Amino acid sequence: MVHVKEYYVATSLEDAHQRLKENPKNALLGGGTWMKYTHRILNQLIDLSKLGLSAIEEDEKQITIGALTTLRDMEVHQSIKALGDGFLSQALGSIMGVNFRHIATIGGSIFSKFSFSDILTPLLTLNVSVKLYPDEIKPLEAFLEDKGDRTKILTHLIIEKQEGHGYFKKVAQVINDFCVVNVAIFKEKETKIAVGGRPQRAKLTTEAIKLIKDSKTFDEVLFTKVAQQGVQELRFGEDDRGSESYRKLLAETYIARGLKEVYSK
Ligand SMILES: Cc1cc2nc3c(=O)[nH]c(=O)nc-3n(C[C@H](O)[C@H](O)[C@H](O)COP(=O)(O)OP(=O)(O)OC[C@H]3O[C@@H](n4cnc5c(N)ncnc54)[C@H](O)[C@@H]3O)c2cc1C
């Protein structure tokens, strides 16, 4: 259980940023679902809820999601549902129950870079950027590679509107558990494949998709080869949810099935 000395409602992003810099034991509050689960002793918990960061806005090209938007608001948004046959909504909907998703925010979910994340995996297969305060916009993939700066504030997630087909699969031992592994595929002009919970953080395949680019025939023989290559190039490991070989088998199976699905549409 987290222990907090002082709760503070920020009046501006600059105000929140100053306070974060002031003391390494000051931290931002999203929905507080993960925070509550940890054993941290904090000096100040900085609430961002008065800064207008909980809206989903869009134009013809992109969807801009404020960091305080709940996972549930994202999951049921029409334009999110329209992406990749609803694969991102499906991934969001696979996390705990509806009540939980009404509290957890997208900012807390992305900034934490969880290795078990069911959100990062499909997001990686789309064109997504994160907006950080102060003044930085970067592709999600680059943000995930960064060491991380705890004084930055994630203010928005920007998702390009794309018209392709998507696939998401989470394998968990029981409903509401963290994944053993998860797989996301998005096929537009190019195809992207990401695997998360290996148990390392979600990552895109690079060599496997070259096999698709170089091929003129899209059949089960190709999909099996791509899946085998994907598993070979990504690092898998063992924890109490599954062995390395079990994870590899799951990932290979669901990459091949996912490719079959998106290429049949
Ligand atoms: C029991 C349980 C089961 C879960 N199962 C899953 C699962 O199966 N799949 C899955 O993907 N996720 C799962 N999660 C993770 C869940 O989605 C997270 O709790 C959620 O992502 C955190 O969101 P939050 O808004 O509550 O963040 P908080 O708990 O408020 O914050 C988390 C961290 O992010 C920081 N932070 C918050 N907002 C910002 C911001 N805007 N900018 C910078 N830093 C920020 C906080 O300081 C804190 O360090 C689970 C969590 C719990 C507690």
The ligand as a Gaussian input file, in Angstrom:
#p B3LYP/6-31G(d) Opt

LIG

0 1
 C       -4.665000      -5.705000     -10.084000
 C       -4.223000      -5.082000     -11.394000
 C       -4.309000      -5.824000     -12.572000
 C       -3.900000      -5.265000     -13.785000
 N       -3.986000      -6.009000     -14.921000
 C       -3.568000      -5.479000     -16.102000
 C       -3.636000      -6.243000     -17.304000
 O       -4.053000      -7.385000     -17.324000
 N       -3.211000      -5.653000     -18.456000
 C       -2.723000      -4.375000     -18.489000
 O       -2.357000      -3.889000     -19.556000
 N       -2.661000      -3.637000     -17.370000
 C       -3.066000      -4.160000     -16.185000
 N       -2.977000      -3.425000     -15.043000
 C       -2.390000      -2.124000     -15.133000
 C       -3.462000      -1.122000     -15.131000
 O       -3.921000      -0.911000     -16.444000
 C       -2.759000       0.037000     -14.472000
 O       -3.113000       0.010000     -13.120000
 C       -2.966000       1.301000     -15.096000
 O       -2.398000       1.202000     -16.350000
 C       -2.350000       2.438000     -14.310000
 O       -3.163000       3.465000     -14.575000
 P       -3.511000       4.553000     -13.500000
 O       -4.159000       5.658000     -14.263000
 O       -4.294000       4.005000     -12.366000
 O       -2.046000       4.988000     -13.028000
 P       -1.521000       5.406000     -11.583000
 O       -1.567000       4.233000     -10.668000
 O       -2.180000       6.649000     -11.142000
 O       -0.003000       5.737000     -11.970000
 C        0.899000       4.751000     -12.397000
 C        2.275000       5.423000     -12.567000
 O        2.244000       6.325000     -13.683000
 C        2.587000       7.657000     -13.266000
 N        1.712000       8.547000     -14.028000
 C        0.357000       8.604000     -14.003000
 N       -0.096000       9.477000     -14.907000
 C        0.997000      10.028000     -15.514000
 C        1.199000      10.999000     -16.537000
 N        0.179000      11.604000     -17.138000
 N        2.466000      11.305000     -16.908000
 C        3.537000      10.689000     -16.309000
 N        3.402000       9.765000     -15.339000
 C        2.152000       9.423000     -14.948000
 C        2.340000       7.684000     -11.757000
 O        3.146000       8.641000     -11.113000
 C        2.707000       6.261000     -11.374000
 O        4.097000       6.138000     -11.218000
 C       -3.393000      -3.944000     -13.810000
 C       -3.309000      -3.208000     -12.626000
 C       -3.717000      -3.757000     -11.422000
 C       -3.633000      -2.915000     -10.178000

